Amino acid sequence: MSDLIEEQRIRYPPFEPNRWRPEALPIAENHVIIGSYESKDLALEQLQSHCPPFKLGEENSWMIERRYRYNDEILSPEEQEHWLESNTFPRVVNRQRRGWYLIPNPIHNILRKFINGVVIVLLISLAYLAVSPILTFLGIPVYGLDSVRWGLLDYPILATVVVPLIFAPLLIRVIANLIELRRQNIFLQRNLEPPHIDFMKDSVSNQHLTIDMKFPEWDEGWKHADVTWRVGILPPARESLLEALGRTTLRQPPPGLSTELPHHWEAGLDDGTAGGEDAPMELQQVKGGLYLRPMRIMAQGSVQRWTSGEAIELAPPEPYWPGTVSSELLRIHWECIVRIEREKGGALLWVQPLKVAHYSSTELNLETLPLHDGRSESDVIPSTH
């Protein structure tokens, strides 16, 4: 008798994954004993009632994998068509990826890039001030070193240019956040009815998604609605990740994880991999917030314009992905997104989580995972224009 083991492995990207070297971070592994069997054939027969294996990414990069091992041998069960997992959605989906959402003002993303440019200007200015005595000694003319008196102190003229450049975007962001709070209050007062979405056939990860959609109410300020669906990897539960890496909450967290932070919505929603502001200022009374956080690894299918009375067919993301996976460590999430263009207030999103069936895992060919930084302001939901 030998154990048949399900192995779950993941190296999930922290906030702003492009700043990290994935090969320097550990791979979290969780082993679940399915049962003990006398032969490999009996183990393979048992796997016909389990979700198919898959692997996305590579060993030296971001990756997520589920495989089965028997007697130190990786088993390859027979192909299973349209296998749908029965697990319920994790709590983070119900709190942060379902319902109405607003799109942040583009000024947040613009100002963030502007601040990066200001930092470069500041460093160049400091380097210029440092070498200016040498330039003067060599007889090379220098500019901007004269002083200007404000009150009792003298300041370099160069500082009167650089310092306003540093504080201006910060001030504008504060004003933009206050505007965002006002937008949220106005939206909540509207109390919109959600659209009615009917899925006309089973959702499978390598097949078209066919839906019929109706709006109980159509606002006069709405111009049109576009529909798409996308798939991505949600962060694993912090507790399961620490357990898989052999750490406790009382010890220093492993690389890639921050210390546990108090969460102003609900305990357990913070996965511990964030390291920065992922959304503009939000109203605390809205559980999960009103801004959709992008999945840090995700891909999108086709986008179609909605026309009343007509069914919509959406092509799946390519290369093809596995279906829905909702364990504590591995979470592959699918969602249908309706983007409503408005004359005022920016676009409006309706997000509907999907249960999508797996297809044959032998066709998976996704070695390079598409990364996103994790900020809602950089999560662009395209329209058909």
C-alpha positions as CSV (number, residue, x, y, z in Angstrom):
1,M,0.0,0.0,0.0
2,S,1.3,3.4,-1.0
3,D,-0.1,6.9,-0.5
4,L,-1.6,8.8,-3.4
5,I,-0.6,12.5,-2.7
6,E,-2.0,15.7,-4.2
7,E,0.8,18.3,-4.4
8,Q,-0.1,21.9,-4.5
9,R,2.8,24.3,-5.4
10,I,2.8,28.1,-5.9
11,R,5.1,31.1,-6.1
12,Y,2.8,34.0,-6.1
13,P,4.0,37.5,-7.0
14,P,4.0,40.2,-4.3
15,F,2.8,43.8,-5.0
16,E,4.6,45.3,-8.0
17,P,6.0,41.9,-9.1
18,N,8.3,43.6,-11.7
19,R,10.5,44.8,-8.8
20,W,11.1,41.3,-7.5
21,R,13.3,38.4,-8.6
22,P,11.0,35.3,-8.5
23,E,13.8,32.8,-8.3
24,A,14.9,34.4,-5.0
25,L,11.5,33.7,-3.4
26,P,10.5,30.3,-2.0
27,I,7.9,28.0,-3.5
28,A,5.1,27.2,-1.1
29,E,4.1,23.5,-1.2
30,N,1.1,21.7,0.4
31,H,0.7,17.9,0.3
32,V,-2.7,16.3,0.8
33,I,-3.0,12.5,1.1
34,I,-5.9,11.3,-1.0
35,G,-5.7,7.6,0.1
36,S,-3.6,4.5,0.1
37,Y,-3.7,2.1,-2.8
38,E,-2.1,-1.3,-3.7
39,S,-1.2,-0.4,-7.3
40,K,-0.6,2.4,-9.7
41,D,-3.7,1.4,-11.7
42,L,-5.9,1.7,-8.7
43,A,-4.4,5.1,-7.9
44,L,-5.1,6.3,-11.5
45,E,-8.6,5.0,-11.3
46,Q,-9.1,7.1,-8.2
47,L,-7.9,10.2,-9.9
48,Q,-10.7,10.0,-12.4
49,S,-12.9,11.5,-9.6
50,H,-10.4,14.3,-8.9
51,C,-9.7,17.6,-10.6
52,P,-7.1,17.3,-13.4
53,P,-3.5,18.4,-12.8
54,F,-2.1,21.5,-14.3
55,K,1.0,23.8,-14.3
56,L,1.3,27.4,-15.2
57,G,4.6,29.2,-15.3
58,E,8.1,27.8,-14.7
59,E,10.2,26.7,-11.8
60,N,12.4,29.8,-11.8
61,S,9.6,32.2,-12.3
62,W,6.1,32.8,-10.9
63,M,4.2,29.6,-11.1
64,I,1.2,27.6,-9.8
65,E,0.9,23.8,-10.1
66,R,-1.3,20.9,-9.0
67,R,0.0,17.4,-9.5
68,Y,-0.4,13.9,-8.2
69,R,2.4,11.6,-6.9
70,Y,2.3,7.9,-6.2
71,N,5.5,6.0,-5.1
72,D,7.7,9.0,-6.1
73,E,6.2,9.0,-9.6
74,I,4.1,11.8,-11.0
75,L,0.9,10.4,-12.4
76,S,-0.7,11.5,-15.6
77,P,-4.4,10.5,-15.4
78,E,-6.5,10.1,-18.5
79,E,-7.9,13.3,-20.0
80,Q,-11.1,14.5,-18.3
81,E,-13.5,16.7,-20.3
82,H,-15.3,19.6,-18.7
83,W,-14.5,18.9,-15.0
84,L,-16.2,21.4,-12.7
85,E,-14.9,21.8,-9.2
86,S,-17.5,21.9,-6.4
87,N,-15.7,24.1,-3.9
88,T,-17.3,27.4,-3.0
89,F,-15.8,30.8,-3.8
90,P,-13.2,32.0,-1.3
91,R,-14.3,34.9,0.9
92,V,-12.1,37.4,-1.0
93,V,-14.3,36.8,-4.1
94,N,-17.5,37.5,-2.3
95,R,-16.2,40.6,-0.7
96,Q,-13.9,42.2,-3.3
97,R,-14.9,40.7,-6.7
98,R,-18.7,40.8,-7.0
99,G,-21.1,43.6,-7.7
100,W,-20.7,47.3,-8.8
101,Y,-17.4,49.0,-9.0
102,L,-16.1,52.4,-10.1
103,I,-12.9,53.1,-12.1
104,P,-10.4,55.4,-10.5
105,N,-9.7,58.8,-12.0
106,P,-6.8,58.6,-14.5
107,I,-5.1,61.4,-12.6
108,H,-3.9,58.9,-10.0
109,N,-1.9,56.9,-12.5
110,I,-0.6,60.1,-14.2
111,L,0.6,61.7,-11.0
112,R,2.3,58.5,-9.9
113,K,4.4,58.5,-13.1
114,F,4.9,62.2,-12.7
115,I,6.3,61.7,-9.2
116,N,8.8,59.2,-10.6
117,G,10.0,61.9,-13.0
118,V,10.3,64.4,-10.2
119,V,12.5,62.1,-8.2
120,I,14.8,61.8,-11.2
121,V,14.9,65.6,-11.5
122,L,15.7,65.9,-7.8
123,L,18.6,63.4,-8.0
124,I,20.0,65.2,-11.0
125,S,19.7,68.5,-9.1
126,L,21.5,67.1,-6.1
127,A,24.3,65.7,-8.3
128,Y,24.5,69.1,-10.1
129,L,24.9,70.9,-6.7
130,A,27.6,68.4,-5.6
131,V,29.8,68.9,-8.7
132,S,29.1,72.7,-9.1
133,P,32.3,73.6,-7.0
134,I,34.4,71.5,-9.4
135,L,32.8,73.1,-12.4
136,T,33.5,76.6,-11.0
137,F,37.1,75.7,-10.3
138,L,37.5,74.5,-13.9
139,G,36.0,77.8,-15.2
140,I,32.8,76.2,-16.4
141,P,29.8,78.6,-15.9
142,V,27.1,77.3,-13.5
143,Y,23.6,78.5,-13.1
144,G,20.9,78.3,-10.5
145,L,23.2,78.5,-7.5
146,D,22.3,82.1,-6.4
147,S,20.3,82.4,-3.3
148,V,16.9,83.9,-2.7
149,R,15.9,85.1,0.8
150,W,12.5,84.0,2.2
151,G,12.1,85.3,5.8
152,L,15.3,84.8,7.7
153,L,16.7,82.0,5.6
154,D,18.4,81.9,2.2
155,Y,17.5,79.1,-0.3
156,P,19.1,78.1,-3.6
157,I,17.1,79.2,-6.6
158,L,17.2,75.7,-7.8
159,A,15.3,74.6,-4.7
160,T,12.5,77.0,-5.5
161,V,11.9,75.0,-8.6
162,V,12.4,71.4,-7.4
163,V,10.5,71.6,-4.1
164,P,7.2,72.8,-5.6
165,L,7.5,69.9,-8.2
166,I,7.7,67.5,-5.3
167,F,4.8,68.7,-3.3
168,A,2.4,69.7,-6.1
169,P,1.5,66.1,-7.2
170,L,1.0,65.1,-3.5
171,L,-1.4,68.0,-3.0
172,I,-3.2,67.1,-6.2
173,R,-3.6,63.5,-5.1
174,V,-5.1,64.5,-1.8
175,I,-7.7,66.6,-3.8
176,A,-8.3,63.7,-6.2
177,N,-8.9,61.3,-3.2
178,L,-11.5,63.7,-1.8
179,I,-13.2,63.8,-5.2
180,E,-13.2,60.0,-5.2
181,L,-15.0,59.9,-1.9
182,R,-17.6,62.3,-3.3
183,R,-18.0,60.0,-6.4
184,Q,-18.6,57.0,-4.1
185,N,-21.2,58.8,-2.0
186,I,-23.1,59.9,-5.2
187,F,-23.0,56.4,-6.6
188,L,-24.2,54.7,-3.4
189,Q,-27.1,57.2,-3.2
190,R,-28.1,56.0,-6.7
191,N,-28.8,52.4,-5.5
192,L,-28.6,50.8,-8.9
193,E,-30.3,47.5,-9.8
194,P,-27.8,44.9,-11.0
195,P,-28.0,43.6,-14.6
196,H,-29.6,40.2,-15.2
197,I,-27.1,37.8,-16.8
198,D,-28.1,34.4,-18.1
199,F,-25.4,31.9,-19.0
200,M,-26.9,30.0,-22.0
201,K,-24.5,27.0,-21.7
202,D,-21.9,25.6,-19.4
203,S,-18.8,27.7,-19.0
204,V,-15.6,25.8,-20.1
205,S,-12.2,27.4,-20.1
206,N,-11.4,26.7,-23.8
207,Q,-14.9,27.4,-25.2
208,H,-16.8,30.6,-26.0
209,L,-18.9,32.0,-23.2
210,T,-22.5,32.7,-24.4
211,I,-24.6,35.0,-22.3
212,D,-27.9,36.9,-22.5
213,M,-28.0,40.2,-20.5
214,K,-30.8,42.6,-19.6
215,F,-30.8,45.8,-17.6
216,P,-33.7,46.4,-15.2
217,E,-33.0,50.1,-15.5
218,W,-30.9,52.1,-18.0
219,D,-29.7,55.5,-16.9
220,E,-30.0,58.4,-19.4
221,G,-26.3,59.2,-18.8
222,W,-25.2,55.8,-20.0
223,K,-23.8,55.6,-23.5
224,H,-23.2,51.9,-24.1
225,A,-22.1,48.6,-22.3
226,D,-19.3,46.3,-23.3
227,V,-18.9,42.7,-21.9
228,T,-15.7,40.6,-21.4
229,W,-14.5,37.8,-19.2
230,R,-11.1,37.2,-17.7
231,V,-9.1,34.7,-15.6
232,G,-6.4,35.2,-13.1
233,I,-4.7,33.8,-10.0
234,L,-5.8,35.2,-6.7
235,P,-3.4,35.3,-3.7
236,P,-3.4,32.3,-1.4
237,A,-4.8,32.6,2.1
238,R,-2.1,34.0,4.3
239,E,-2.5,31.3,6.9
240,S,-2.2,28.5,4.4
241,L,0.8,30.2,2.8
242,L,2.6,30.5,6.1
243,E,1.8,26.9,7.0
244,A,3.1,25.7,3.6
245,L,6.4,27.6,4.2
246,G,6.8,26.4,7.7
247,R,6.3,29.8,9.4
248,T,4.0,30.9,12.2
249,T,2.3,34.3,12.6
250,L,4.7,35.1,15.6
251,R,7.8,34.8,13.5
252,Q,9.3,37.0,10.8
253,P,7.3,36.5,7.6
254,P,9.1,34.8,4.7
255,P,10.4,36.9,1.7
256,G,7.6,38.4,-0.3
257,L,5.2,38.7,2.6
258,S,4.7,41.7,4.8
259,T,3.8,41.6,8.5
260,E,0.1,41.2,9.2
261,L,-1.7,44.5,9.0
262,P,-5.0,45.5,10.6
263,H,-7.7,45.5,7.9
264,H,-10.4,48.1,7.9
265,W,-13.0,45.9,6.1
266,E,-12.8,42.4,7.5
267,A,-10.1,40.2,9.0
268,G,-8.7,37.6,6.6
269,L,-8.9,39.7,3.4
270,D,-5.3,40.9,3.6
271,D,-3.2,38.2,2.1
272,G,0.1,39.8,3.3
273,T,1.7,40.2,-0.1
274,A,0.8,43.9,-0.6
275,G,3.4,46.6,-0.1
276,G,1.7,49.8,-1.2
277,E,-1.5,51.6,-2.0
278,D,-3.6,49.4,-4.2
279,A,-6.6,51.7,-4.6
280,P,-7.7,55.3,-4.0
281,M,-9.3,56.4,-0.7
282,E,-12.5,54.4,-0.1
283,L,-15.5,54.6,2.1
284,Q,-15.1,52.2,5.1
285,Q,-18.8,51.3,5.3
286,V,-18.6,49.5,1.9
287,K,-17.3,46.0,2.6
288,G,-14.5,45.3,0.1
289,G,-14.5,48.8,-1.3
290,L,-15.8,50.2,-4.6
291,Y,-12.6,49.8,-6.7
292,L,-11.8,46.5,-8.3
293,R,-8.3,45.2,-7.5
294,P,-6.6,43.6,-10.5
295,M,-5.3,40.1,-10.1
296,R,-1.5,40.2,-10.3
297,I,-1.5,37.4,-12.8
298,M,-4.4,37.5,-15.3
299,A,-5.5,37.3,-18.9
300,Q,-8.5,38.6,-20.7
301,G,-10.9,37.2,-23.4
302,S,-12.6,39.1,-26.2
303,V,-14.7,42.2,-25.7
304,Q,-18.2,42.5,-27.2
305,R,-20.7,45.4,-27.4
306,W,-24.0,44.7,-25.7
307,T,-27.1,45.0,-27.9
308,S,-30.6,44.6,-26.3
309,G,-32.2,41.3,-27.3
310,E,-29.1,39.7,-28.7
311,A,-26.9,37.0,-27.1
312,I,-23.2,37.7,-26.6
313,E,-20.4,35.2,-27.5
314,L,-17.1,35.9,-25.8
315,A,-13.9,34.1,-27.0
316,P,-11.8,32.7,-24.1
317,P,-8.3,34.0,-23.1
318,E,-5.5,32.5,-25.1
319,P,-3.4,30.5,-24.4
320,Y,-6.0,28.5,-22.6
321,W,-6.2,28.4,-18.8
322,P,-7.5,25.8,-16.4
323,G,-11.0,26.2,-15.0
324,T,-12.0,27.5,-11.5
325,V,-9.8,26.4,-8.6
326,S,-10.8,27.4,-5.1
327,S,-8.5,25.9,-2.5
328,E,-6.8,27.7,0.3
329,L,-3.5,27.7,-1.5
330,L,-4.4,27.6,-5.2
331,R,-7.0,30.0,-6.5
332,I,-7.7,30.3,-10.2
333,H,-10.6,32.8,-10.6
334,W,-12.8,33.6,-13.6
335,E,-15.2,36.6,-13.8
336,C,-17.5,38.2,-16.3
337,I,-17.2,42.0,-16.4
338,V,-19.7,44.5,-17.8
339,R,-18.2,48.0,-18.5
340,I,-20.8,50.8,-18.8
341,E,-19.5,54.0,-20.4
342,R,-21.1,57.1,-18.8
343,E,-21.2,60.7,-19.9
344,K,-20.1,61.8,-16.4
345,G,-18.3,60.2,-13.5
346,G,-16.2,57.7,-15.5
347,A,-17.0,54.2,-16.5
348,L,-19.0,51.8,-14.2
349,L,-18.2,48.1,-13.8
350,W,-20.5,45.1,-12.9
351,V,-18.5,42.0,-11.9
352,Q,-20.0,38.5,-11.9
353,P,-17.8,35.6,-10.6
354,L,-17.9,32.5,-12.8
355,K,-17.6,28.8,-12.1
356,V,-15.7,27.5,-15.2
357,A,-15.0,23.9,-16.0
358,H,-11.6,22.5,-16.7
359,Y,-10.7,20.9,-20.0
360,S,-7.9,18.6,-21.0
361,S,-4.8,19.7,-19.1
362,T,-2.5,18.3,-21.7
363,E,-3.3,21.3,-23.9
364,L,-2.0,23.9,-21.4
365,N,0.9,25.9,-22.8
366,L,1.3,28.9,-20.5
367,E,5.0,29.2,-19.4
368,T,5.2,33.0,-19.2
369,L,2.5,34.4,-16.9
370,P,1.0,37.9,-17.7
371,L,1.8,40.2,-14.7
372,H,0.1,43.3,-13.3
373,D,1.2,45.6,-10.5
374,G,-1.9,45.2,-8.3
375,R,-3.1,48.8,-8.4
376,S,-6.8,49.4,-9.3
377,E,-5.8,52.6,-11.2
378,S,-3.7,50.5,-13.7
379,D,-6.4,47.9,-14.2
380,V,-7.7,48.9,-17.7
381,I,-10.9,47.1,-18.7
382,P,-11.0,47.7,-22.4
383,S,-14.0,48.6,-24.4
384,T,-14.8,48.1,-28.1
385,H,-14.9,51.9,-28.7
